[in-house]
């Protein structure tokens, strides 16, 4: 999971260069699940799990860096909102899903799922073009990861015995976008990601994109928050209030408290009509089975530390 969060962060920054934003990223560390949630694992299984989580985290950070197009963090003047639209943007999707087979064409190596958003704003085509560029660049960046996954699948298949090949179903990877919120000022899109390479379950994580539709700008935390440190404290309180209660309290990682402050990063937040939504992905604070937790922090609480342009 953390793997993919990295992938989206990577692309997220790659897109940033085109949208004129700034990037902030936090480092995360892998954590072992609580004994009360899972049975004791063997040393080998535990080590493998730790490596998967570490890899996932790397990918999350990597994605964040790609959004910045590989550029170092830099201060860029925040673009002021433009004229509010008369109606919300329309979003359609291009299906780029495909099956990648071996050279002979008789073995499925990798099943790829991808739908790429296409945003339409007749009254502000320039803003729509800026937003579409974000997803076009993300799609381009994804091709590198798809080819890497296909090569891993090719090697895995070749290493199988004839008997094992009979039960081979190929690997899988995907990114599915959906509109989380759309208005005449803000467009928020979620990206549900997964990667499966023969394990008990796929690695899954959710990332997000939040745009000012009046300018087409991809928004960063520094655009939305005037005091990130104070806002972080408010967000952390809501995260703890949520995950320490039903239905999540029995799914907590053993050392979850050490990582609550790492959750709010550039590619896991968006705005809607209620407030700032923060995504808490599996294996960050809670075990995989808990899924992605969406935590809404009301505008009323964040108003003192938010840019008034984005208090909806």
RODO-2510 file (C-alpha; in nm, 4 decimals, decimal comma):
residues 312
     n   res          X          Y          Z
     1     x     0,0000     0,0000     0,0000
     2     x     0,2596     0,2536     0,1124
     3     x     0,4220     0,1459    -0,2087
     4     x     0,1587     0,2883    -0,4171
     5     x     0,1012     0,5938    -0,2168
     6     x     0,4560     0,6636    -0,3233
     7     x     0,3683     0,6114    -0,6867
     8     x     0,0866     0,8623    -0,6683
     9     x     0,2961     1,1096    -0,4773
    10     x     0,5613     1,0688    -0,7451
    11     x     0,3170     1,1555    -1,0157
    12     x     0,1533     1,4140    -0,7974
    13     x     0,4728     1,6209    -0,7909
    14     x     0,5350     1,5574    -1,1596
    15     x     0,2021     1,7262    -1,2171
    16     x     0,2840     2,0061    -0,9809
    17     x     0,5423     2,1577    -1,2091
    18     x     0,2739     2,1980    -1,4727
    19     x     0,0237     2,3458    -1,2278
    20     x     0,2616     2,5780    -1,0429
    21     x     0,2350     2,4405    -0,6923
    22     x     0,4647     2,3387    -0,4086
    23     x     0,5217     2,0101    -0,2495
    24     x     0,5494     1,8897     0,1020
    25     x     0,6108     1,5325     0,1961
    26     x     0,6488     1,3469     0,5226
    27     x     0,8521     1,0411     0,5885
    28     x     0,6775     0,7377     0,7220
    29     x     0,8084     0,4257     0,8783
    30     x     0,6786     0,0697     0,8617
    31     x     0,5044    -0,0634     1,1708
    32     x     0,4180    -0,4080     1,2985
    33     x     0,0475    -0,4973     1,3544
    34     x    -0,0790    -0,5381     1,7123
    35     x    -0,0925    -0,8896     1,8525
    36     x    -0,4565    -0,8322     1,9496
    37     x    -0,5482    -0,7987     1,5831
    38     x    -0,3424    -1,0669     1,4186
    39     x    -0,2021    -1,3982     1,5237
    40     x     0,1667    -1,4174     1,5961
    41     x     0,3576    -1,4458     1,2712
    42     x     0,6729    -1,6301     1,2047
    43     x     0,9965    -1,4286     1,1884
    44     x     1,0078    -1,4810     0,8141
    45     x     0,6491    -1,3658     0,7558
    46     x     0,6926    -1,0664     0,9816
    47     x     1,0082    -0,9588     0,8013
    48     x     0,8345    -0,9863     0,4670
    49     x     0,5464    -0,7765     0,5927
    50     x     0,7789    -0,5071     0,7222
    51     x     0,9570    -0,4943     0,3866
    52     x     0,6258    -0,4617     0,2011
    53     x     0,5186    -0,1720     0,4185
    54     x     0,8543    -0,0006     0,3801
    55     x     0,8335    -0,0455     0,0041
    56     x     0,4806     0,0920     0,0039
    57     x     0,5864     0,4001     0,1949
    58     x     0,8711     0,4593    -0,0467
    59     x     0,6310     0,4521    -0,3345
    60     x     0,4021     0,7008    -0,1675
    61     x     0,6857     0,9456    -0,1229
    62     x     0,8096     0,8754    -0,4726
    63     x     0,4723     0,9706    -0,6147
    64     x     0,4767     1,2927    -0,4229
    65     x     0,8118     1,3747    -0,5738
    66     x     0,6936     1,3007    -0,9265
    67     x     0,4158     1,5514    -0,8832
    68     x     0,6867     1,8097    -0,8485
    69     x     0,8435     1,6809    -1,1691
    70     x     1,1538     1,5890    -0,9803
    71     x     1,2180     1,9489    -0,8825
    72     x     1,3416     2,0405    -0,5323
    73     x     1,0953     2,2035    -0,2949
    74     x     1,0616     2,5715    -0,3683
    75     x     0,8421     2,8614    -0,2631
    76     x     0,6068     2,9807    -0,5345
    77     x     0,3533     3,2571    -0,4861
    78     x     0,0045     3,1201    -0,4309
    79     x    -0,2243     3,1946    -0,7229
    80     x    -0,5355     3,3838    -0,6221
    81     x    -0,8714     3,2254    -0,7145
    82     x    -1,0322     3,3507    -1,0325
    83     x    -1,3963     3,4157    -1,1201
    84     x    -1,6302     3,1528    -0,9762
    85     x    -1,7851     2,9290    -1,2404
    86     x    -2,1557     2,9272    -1,3182
    87     x    -2,1625     2,5492    -1,2879
    88     x    -1,9353     2,2669    -1,1721
    89     x    -1,6884     2,1061    -1,4174
    90     x    -1,7918     1,7944    -1,6038
    91     x    -1,5661     1,4904    -1,5743
    92     x    -1,5519     1,1952    -1,8143
    93     x    -1,2967     0,9134    -1,8266
    94     x    -1,0741     0,7496    -2,0882
    95     x    -1,0258     0,3764    -2,0369
    96     x    -0,6601     0,2743    -2,0712
    97     x    -0,7061    -0,0743    -1,9300
    98     x    -0,5082    -0,3489    -2,1008
    99     x    -0,3803    -0,7038    -2,0665
   100     x    -0,0078    -0,7527    -2,1205
   101     x     0,0906    -1,0987    -2,2440
   102     x     0,4173    -1,2816    -2,3018
   103     x     0,5987    -1,2782    -2,6365
   104     x     0,4045    -1,5780    -2,7632
   105     x     0,0763    -1,4147    -2,6701
   106     x    -0,0519    -1,7194    -2,4832
   107     x     0,0176    -1,6180    -2,1211
   108     x    -0,1285    -1,3242    -1,9323
   109     x     0,1506    -1,1460    -1,7486
   110     x    -0,0186    -0,8331    -1,6170
   111     x    -0,3764    -0,7100    -1,6082
   112     x    -0,3847    -0,3284    -1,6040
   113     x    -0,6832    -0,1177    -1,5006
   114     x    -0,6721     0,2566    -1,5586
   115     x    -0,9341     0,5227    -1,6292
   116     x    -0,7972     0,8707    -1,6898
   117     x    -1,0126     1,1766    -1,6034
   118     x    -1,0924     1,4334    -1,8710
   119     x    -1,2265     1,7623    -1,7325
   120     x    -1,4493     1,9955    -1,9313
   121     x    -1,5158     2,3613    -1,8415
   122     x    -1,6620     2,5428    -2,1454
   123     x    -1,6443     2,8825    -1,9702
   124     x    -1,2789     2,8380    -1,8683
   125     x    -1,0967     2,6102    -2,1096
   126     x    -0,7545     2,7228    -1,9883
   127     x    -0,8283     2,5983    -1,6369
   128     x    -0,9566     2,2677    -1,7748
   129     x    -0,6401     2,2219    -1,9808
   130     x    -0,4202     2,2726    -1,6733
   131     x    -0,6125     2,0077    -1,4807
   132     x    -0,6136     1,7646    -1,7703
   133     x    -0,2374     1,8041    -1,8041
   134     x    -0,2020     1,6748    -1,4480
   135     x    -0,3713     1,3479    -1,5362
   136     x    -0,2040     1,3176    -1,8745
   137     x     0,1356     1,3437    -1,7069
   138     x     0,0252     1,0960    -1,4414
   139     x    -0,0803     0,8539    -1,7144
   140     x     0,2587     0,8924    -1,8836
   141     x     0,4427     0,8333    -1,5552
   142     x     0,2309     0,5228    -1,4902
   143     x     0,3666     0,3546    -1,8033
   144     x     0,7081     0,3152    -1,6428
   145     x     0,5591     0,1332    -1,3434
   146     x     0,3401    -0,0812    -1,5655
   147     x     0,6415    -0,1975    -1,7658
   148     x     0,8330    -0,2708    -1,4451
   149     x     0,5425    -0,4779    -1,3111
   150     x     0,5117    -0,6639    -1,6426
   151     x     0,8819    -0,7507    -1,6305
   152     x     0,8476    -0,8775    -1,2745
   153     x     0,5549    -1,0931    -1,3842
   154     x     0,7563    -1,2270    -1,6792
   155     x     1,0413    -1,3291    -1,4496
   156     x     0,8038    -1,4838    -1,1970
   157     x     0,6322    -1,6909    -1,4625
   158     x     0,9582    -1,8166    -1,6105
   159     x     1,0692    -1,9310    -1,2648
   160     x     0,7617    -2,1529    -1,2197
   161     x     0,7541    -2,5264    -1,2787
   162     x     0,5273    -2,6666    -1,5499
   163     x     0,2757    -2,7706    -1,2854
   164     x     0,2783    -2,4283    -1,1203
   165     x     0,2257    -2,2554    -1,4548
   166     x    -0,1099    -2,4324    -1,4869
   167     x    -0,2455    -2,2254    -1,2006
   168     x    -0,0813    -1,8954    -1,3034
   169     x    -0,3293    -1,6076    -1,3381
   170     x    -0,0904    -1,3213    -1,3934
   171     x    -0,0216    -1,0111    -1,1827
   172     x    -0,2447    -0,7055    -1,1575
   173     x    -0,2075    -0,3311    -1,1196
   174     x    -0,4526    -0,0473    -1,1459
   175     x    -0,5673     0,3043    -1,0722
   176     x    -0,9347     0,3974    -1,0701
   177     x    -1,0314     0,7624    -1,0463
   178     x    -1,3629     0,8964    -0,9215
   179     x    -1,5044     1,2395    -0,8444
   180     x    -1,5147     1,2936    -0,4683
   181     x    -1,6557     1,6462    -0,4852
   182     x    -1,7331     1,8967    -0,7586
   183     x    -1,8523     2,2551    -0,7257
   184     x    -1,8147     2,5913    -0,8963
   185     x    -1,4949     2,6475    -0,6935
   186     x    -1,3378     2,3117    -0,6134
   187     x    -1,2901     1,9772    -0,7886
   188     x    -1,1676     1,6866    -0,5761
   189     x    -1,0782     1,3543    -0,7358
   190     x    -0,9812     1,0326    -0,5594
   191     x    -0,7542     0,7684    -0,7096
   192     x    -0,7958     0,4134    -0,5813
   193     x    -0,4775     0,2190    -0,6496
   194     x    -0,3866    -0,1459    -0,6243
   195     x    -0,1073    -0,3846    -0,7024
   196     x    -0,1264    -0,7629    -0,6788
   197     x     0,1708    -0,9938    -0,7238
   198     x     0,0454    -1,3262    -0,5981
   199     x     0,0148    -1,2452    -0,2284
   200     x    -0,2731    -1,3132     0,0083
   201     x    -0,4219    -0,9792    -0,0918
   202     x    -0,3229    -0,6867    -0,3154
   203     x    -0,1543    -0,3730    -0,1887
   204     x    -0,4174    -0,0997    -0,2000
   205     x    -0,4156     0,2715    -0,1217
   206     x    -0,6052     0,5862    -0,2077
   207     x    -0,4583     0,9192    -0,3129
   208     x    -0,6259     1,2444    -0,4106
   209     x    -0,6135     1,5579    -0,6243
   210     x    -0,7760     1,8851    -0,5210
   211     x    -0,8111     2,1683    -0,7747
   212     x    -0,9178     2,5300    -0,7704
   213     x    -1,1386     2,5129    -1,0800
   214     x    -1,1383     2,8907    -1,1271
   215     x    -0,7677     2,8761    -1,2184
   216     x    -0,7040     2,5050    -1,2813
   217     x    -0,4424     2,5061    -1,0036
   218     x    -0,3574     2,1833    -0,8231
   219     x    -0,3812     2,2805    -0,4572
   220     x    -0,1208     2,2024    -0,1932
   221     x    -0,1468     2,2198     0,1833
   222     x     0,0384     2,5517     0,1785
   223     x    -0,2320     2,6931    -0,0495
   224     x    -0,5101     2,5876     0,1845
   225     x    -0,3571     2,6206     0,5309
   226     x    -0,2125     2,9406     0,6774
   227     x    -0,0656     2,7588     0,9785
   228     x     0,0140     2,3986     0,8948
   229     x     0,1520     2,3207     1,2407
   230     x    -0,1685     2,4254     1,4182
   231     x    -0,3838     2,2673     1,1486
   232     x    -0,1862     1,9455     1,1951
   233     x    -0,2785     1,9356     1,5623
   234     x    -0,6474     1,9718     1,4776
   235     x    -0,6239     1,7013     1,2122
   236     x    -0,4373     1,4641     1,4455
   237     x    -0,7089     1,5017     1,7094
   238     x    -0,9758     1,4025     1,4573
   239     x    -0,7686     1,1096     1,3357
   240     x    -0,7260     0,9773     1,6914
   241     x    -1,0928     1,0341     1,7728
   242     x    -1,1870     0,8263     1,4687
   243     x    -0,9444     0,5346     1,4793
   244     x    -0,9686     0,4701     1,8542
   245     x    -1,3415     0,4043     1,8297
   246     x    -1,5555     0,1432     1,6557
   247     x    -1,5126     0,0045     1,3986
   248     x    -1,1370     0,0738     1,3912
   249     x    -1,0150     0,0467     1,7503
   250     x    -0,9414    -0,3272     1,7226
   251     x    -0,7509    -0,2805     1,3968
   252     x    -0,4823    -0,0467     1,5266
   253     x    -0,1135    -0,1087     1,4642
   254     x     0,0852    -0,1610     1,7836
   255     x     0,2727     0,1702     1,7594
   256     x     0,0141     0,3733     1,5688
   257     x     0,0463     0,6786     1,7953
   258     x     0,4013     0,7373     1,6715
   259     x     0,2797     0,7885     1,3148
   260     x    -0,0398     0,9915     1,3469
   261     x     0,1529     1,3118     1,2700
   262     x     0,2775     1,1571     0,9418
   263     x    -0,0670     1,1060     0,7896
   264     x    -0,1427     1,4543     0,6549
   265     x     0,0691     1,4793     0,3393
   266     x     0,0231     1,6346    -0,0026
   267     x    -0,1435     1,3493    -0,1859
   268     x    -0,3969     1,2352     0,0760
   269     x    -0,6333     1,5276     0,1280
   270     x    -0,9138     1,7051    -0,0521
   271     x    -1,1901     1,9561     0,0140
   272     x    -1,5646     1,8999     0,0031
   273     x    -1,8718     2,0875     0,1296
   274     x    -1,8095     1,9750     0,4892
   275     x    -1,4401     2,0392     0,5387
   276     x    -1,0911     1,9032     0,4817
   277     x    -1,0974     1,5298     0,4140
   278     x    -0,7847     1,3363     0,5134
   279     x    -0,7215     0,9850     0,3815
   280     x    -0,5705     0,7320     0,6211
   281     x    -0,4568     0,4351     0,4145
   282     x    -0,4218     0,0707     0,5241
   283     x    -0,1033    -0,0313     0,7078
   284     x    -0,0370     0,3261     0,8158
   285     x    -0,2199     0,3340     1,1500
   286     x    -0,4523     0,0384     1,1057
   287     x    -0,4162    -0,3068     0,9516
   288     x    -0,4999    -0,3832     0,5895
   289     x    -0,8485    -0,5158     0,6639
   290     x    -0,9573    -0,1758     0,7974
   291     x    -0,9295    -0,0282     0,4478
   292     x    -0,8887     0,3415     0,3700
   293     x    -1,0396     0,5643     0,6382
   294     x    -1,1704     0,9065     0,5307
   295     x    -1,1614     1,1595     0,8134
   296     x    -1,3533     1,4855     0,7735
   297     x    -1,2185     1,7854     0,9669
   298     x    -1,4931     2,0531     0,9717
   299     x    -1,4259     2,4006     0,8339
   300     x    -1,5550     2,5468     1,1604
   301     x    -1,2512     2,4064     1,3426
   302     x    -0,9981     2,4843     1,0713
   303     x    -1,1215     2,8333     0,9844
   304     x    -0,8627     3,0132     1,2057
   305     x    -0,5774     2,8331     1,0238
   306     x    -0,7199     2,8183     0,6698
   307     x    -0,6951     3,0403     0,3683
   308     x    -1,0421     3,2050     0,3645
   309     x    -1,0595     3,1516    -0,0131
   310     x    -1,0982     2,7794     0,0522
   311     x    -1,3400     2,7756     0,3434
   312     x    -1,6407     2,6538     0,1476
***
